[in-house]
Amino acid sequence: MELERIRPLVLRGTFHAYELAALIAAARYVVESAPAEIPTEALDQLNQLLTDYEHHVRNLTPQPHQHH
């Protein structure tokens, strides 16, 4: 994983697919089985993050097939 600061509150991340998959799986787990003490605002933010992720994944340009 690499992180780069673009502006004071904006970061750009570069992830291997497995790294991003682990983060998304953790976010889904928290949203689906969150303990009561997790603030509603935090769950709402995670839900929005997951919605945005799914939107962007659907719109990714397909990876060209590589011949071995």
C-alpha beads as a LAMMPS data file, in Angstrom:
LAMMPS data file: protein, C-alpha beads

68 atoms
67 bonds

1 atom types
1 bond types

-500.0 500.0 xlo xhi
-500.0 500.0 ylo yhi
-500.0 500.0 zlo zhi

Masses

1 110.0

Atoms # bond

1 1 1 0.000 0.000 0.000
2 1 1 1.137 3.531 -0.736
3 1 1 -0.427 6.770 0.510
4 1 1 0.172 10.241 -0.872
5 1 1 -1.131 13.523 0.561
6 1 1 -2.788 15.541 -2.211
7 1 1 -4.217 18.287 0.016
8 1 1 -4.403 18.626 3.816
9 1 1 -7.526 16.420 4.071
10 1 1 -7.192 14.453 0.813
11 1 1 -5.080 11.324 0.447
12 1 1 -4.527 9.149 -2.597
13 1 1 -3.998 5.462 -1.982
14 1 1 -2.539 2.755 -4.182
15 1 1 -3.419 -0.769 -3.073
16 1 1 -2.865 -4.299 -4.262
17 1 1 -6.243 -5.881 -4.963
18 1 1 -5.918 -8.176 -1.921
19 1 1 -5.187 -5.211 0.370
20 1 1 -8.259 -3.347 -0.772
21 1 1 -10.349 -6.523 -0.558
22 1 1 -9.282 -6.985 3.080
23 1 1 -10.237 -3.401 3.964
24 1 1 -13.615 -3.682 2.234
25 1 1 -14.324 -7.038 3.914
26 1 1 -13.532 -5.495 7.308
27 1 1 -15.828 -2.545 6.608
28 1 1 -18.650 -4.898 5.569
29 1 1 -18.149 -6.973 8.723
30 1 1 -18.377 -3.897 10.934
31 1 1 -21.511 -2.623 9.164
32 1 1 -23.229 -6.017 9.353
33 1 1 -22.315 -6.928 12.936
34 1 1 -21.468 -3.674 14.652
35 1 1 -21.698 -3.542 18.424
36 1 1 -24.198 -1.016 19.773
37 1 1 -21.443 1.292 21.008
38 1 1 -20.307 2.157 17.468
39 1 1 -21.804 5.575 16.656
40 1 1 -24.501 5.688 13.989
41 1 1 -22.509 8.357 12.145
42 1 1 -19.544 6.002 11.803
43 1 1 -21.763 3.238 10.417
44 1 1 -23.356 5.701 8.006
45 1 1 -19.896 6.734 6.785
46 1 1 -18.871 3.098 6.300
47 1 1 -22.105 2.386 4.429
48 1 1 -21.430 5.345 2.136
49 1 1 -17.859 4.191 1.594
50 1 1 -19.105 0.713 0.608
51 1 1 -21.726 2.193 -1.725
52 1 1 -19.084 4.381 -3.389
53 1 1 -16.682 1.428 -3.662
54 1 1 -19.309 -0.770 -5.336
55 1 1 -20.201 2.034 -7.767
56 1 1 -16.566 2.541 -8.762
57 1 1 -15.866 -1.197 -9.084
58 1 1 -18.809 -1.547 -11.484
59 1 1 -17.377 1.279 -13.600
60 1 1 -13.773 0.049 -13.737
61 1 1 -12.309 -0.512 -17.159
62 1 1 -11.902 -4.283 -17.595
63 1 1 -8.367 -5.594 -17.228
64 1 1 -6.995 -6.699 -20.610
65 1 1 -6.359 -10.427 -20.854
66 1 1 -2.705 -11.361 -20.689
67 1 1 -1.407 -14.288 -22.665
68 1 1 1.112 -16.521 -20.913

Bonds

1 1 1 2
2 1 2 3
3 1 3 4
4 1 4 5
5 1 5 6
6 1 6 7
7 1 7 8
8 1 8 9
9 1 9 10
10 1 10 11
11 1 11 12
12 1 12 13
13 1 13 14
14 1 14 15
15 1 15 16
16 1 16 17
17 1 17 18
18 1 18 19
19 1 19 20
20 1 20 21
21 1 21 22
22 1 22 23
23 1 23 24
24 1 24 25
25 1 25 26
26 1 26 27
27 1 27 28
28 1 28 29
29 1 29 30
30 1 30 31
31 1 31 32
32 1 32 33
33 1 33 34
34 1 34 35
35 1 35 36
36 1 36 37
37 1 37 38
38 1 38 39
39 1 39 40
40 1 40 41
41 1 41 42
42 1 42 43
43 1 43 44
44 1 44 45
45 1 45 46
46 1 46 47
47 1 47 48
48 1 48 49
49 1 49 50
50 1 50 51
51 1 51 52
52 1 52 53
53 1 53 54
54 1 54 55
55 1 55 56
56 1 56 57
57 1 57 58
58 1 58 59
59 1 59 60
60 1 60 61
61 1 61 62
62 1 62 63
63 1 63 64
64 1 64 65
65 1 65 66
66 1 66 67
67 1 67 68
